[in-house]
Structures are given as C-alpha cells and as structure tokens.
C-alpha cells in the first residue's frame, strides 16, 4: 500500500468501527463531536486512498488475487502514537525480511514481510505495519 494522502475523518472511523462490530465510545466522535481515536487495524483503510492497491475491489472487474498462491499469514502493528481524526497520513511500503522453511508435507515455504509505514504531515512515524506473506515453492 502506498497512499500519498490518507485523511483520517471521524465519519470514516465510525463506519470502520461499525464494520468490525466495535461500539467503543472512543470511535463515536462523528456522532458526539468529541475527538476520535481510530481502532487498531484502521490503518488498512488507507487502501481506499491508494489507486494502485492490489487488494482493493474495482467496479466491473473480478476480485483481485493477492498473489499466485500466496497466503496472508500474519499481521502485526507497532503504534508510535494513536491515529486520530484530523490526521493526514502518507503510507510507504518497503520489503522486510525473507526466509524459507521446510514444510511438514515436503516442499519449501517462502516467507516475505511487507512493511508499511504511516507518517503524519510532519513526517513523524505514527504506525508501522508488518504483513507476512507465505508461498509454497513449487518442486
């Protein structure tokens, strides 16, 4: 994901929280006028602001495959501060570590990390997300 501009709006946070079934009052600011803190996985909503995002659905097109036989195996987040309404974040992606393991059924599994860094307008790091993808290596 590489969104050049990801505005965090109270209404978007509210809809995201409802979509994941979280009624925490901290996410209800669009209804109350209070400041809003975004749910922990909200950074994924930046996909809507990235025109090239490979997992974003496109009208009239089939659902996009993530990769050839790849599996989204793990996701972790490091929060340097909370995401808040009013933030305007930019997202950059870079590769992380890669490694290979032998599977129990034979064959190799190739693991690769994708690191996404979310920064505010001052360039300060807000969230670091690490996604691990695993693919089976053909023999």
C-alpha positions in Angstrom: 0.0 0.0 0.0 1.3 3.4 -0.9 -1.3 6.1 -0.3 0.2 9.6 -0.9 -2.6 11.2 1.2 -4.8 9.4 3.7 -7.1 11.8 5.6 -8.5 10.4 8.8 -12.0 11.6 9.2 -14.3 11.0 12.2 -17.1 9.6 9.9 -14.7 7.1 8.3 -13.5 5.9 11.7 -17.2 5.5 12.8 -18.1 3.4 9.7 -14.9 1.3 10.1 -15.7 0.6 13.8 -19.2 -0.4 12.9 -18.0 -2.7 10.1 -15.8 -4.6 12.6 -18.6 -4.6 15.2 -16.8 -2.4 17.8 -19.1 0.1 19.6 -16.3 1.6 21.7 -17.3 5.2 22.5 -13.8 6.3 21.6 -14.8 5.7 17.9 -18.2 7.5 18.0 -16.9 11.1 17.7 -18.8 11.7 14.4 -22.0 11.4 16.4 -20.9 13.3 19.5 -18.4 15.9 18.2 -15.7 14.5 20.5 -12.2 13.8 19.3 -11.8 10.4 17.7 -9.1 7.8 18.1 -9.1 5.1 15.4 -9.4 1.4 16.0 -6.1 -0.6 16.0 -6.5 -2.0 12.5 -7.8 1.2 10.9 -4.6 1.9 9.0 -5.8 -0.8 6.5 -8.5 1.7 5.4 -5.7 3.5 3.6 -6.3 1.0 0.7 -9.2 3.2 -0.3 -6.8 6.1 -1.0 -4.3 4.1 -3.0 -5.3 3.9 -6.6 -2.8 1.1 -7.2 -3.7 -1.0 -4.2 -3.7 -4.7 -5.4 -6.4 -5.9 -2.9 -8.9 -3.1 -3.5 -12.0 -4.2 -5.5 -12.6 -2.4 -8.8 -16.2 -2.0 -10.2 -16.8 -4.4 -13.1 -13.5 -6.3 -12.5 -13.1 -9.7 -10.8 -11.9 -9.7 -7.2 -8.2 -9.1 -7.3 -6.0 -12.0 -6.3 -3.4 -11.2 -3.7 -0.7 -13.2 -5.4 -0.1 -16.5 -7.0 -0.9 -19.0 -4.3 0.2 -16.6 -1.5 -1.4 -16.6 1.9 -1.6 -13.6 4.2 -0.1 -15.4 7.2 0.4 -12.7 9.8 -0.1 -9.0 10.5 1.4 -7.0 13.3 1.3 -3.3 14.2 3.7 -1.1 16.1 2.0 2.1 17.3 4.2 5.1 17.8 1.1 7.2 18.8 -2.7 6.7 18.2 -4.2 7.5 14.9 -6.7 10.4 15.4 -9.3 12.2 13.4 -7.8 15.2 11.6 -4.5 13.3 10.9 -3.5 13.2 7.3 -1.2 10.3 6.8 1.1 9.1 4.0 1.9 5.5 3.6 5.1 4.0 2.1 5.8 0.3 1.7 9.2 -1.5 1.7 10.3 -5.1 1.8 11.2 -6.7 5.2 12.9 -9.9 5.9 12.5 -13.1 3.9 13.2 -16.7 4.9 12.5 -20.3 3.8 11.2 -23.2 5.9 10.7 -26.9 5.0 7.0 -27.8 5.3 5.8 -31.0 7.1 4.4 -32.4 3.8 7.6 -31.8 1.9 8.5 -28.8 -0.1 9.6 -25.4 0.8 7.6 -22.4 2.2 8.9 -19.0 1.3 8.0 -16.2 3.8 8.3 -12.5 2.9 7.5 -9.4 5.0 6.0 -6.2 3.6 6.5 -3.2 5.9 4.1 -0.2 5.7 5.0 3.0 7.4 2.3 5.5 8.2 3.6 9.1 8.8 1.8 12.3 9.7 2.2 15.6 7.8 5.2 16.5 9.9 6.8 13.3 8.8 6.6 11.7 12.2 6.0 7.9 12.3 2.6 7.0 13.5 2.2 3.3 12.8 4.4 0.6 11.4 2.5 -2.4 10.0 4.2 -5.7 9.1 2.4 -8.2 6.9 3.9 -11.7 6.4 3.0 -13.5 3.1 3.9 -17.2 2.6 4.0 -19.0 -0.7 4.7 -22.7 -1.4 7.7 -23.2 -3.6 7.0 -25.5 -6.4 9.2 -28.6 -6.6 
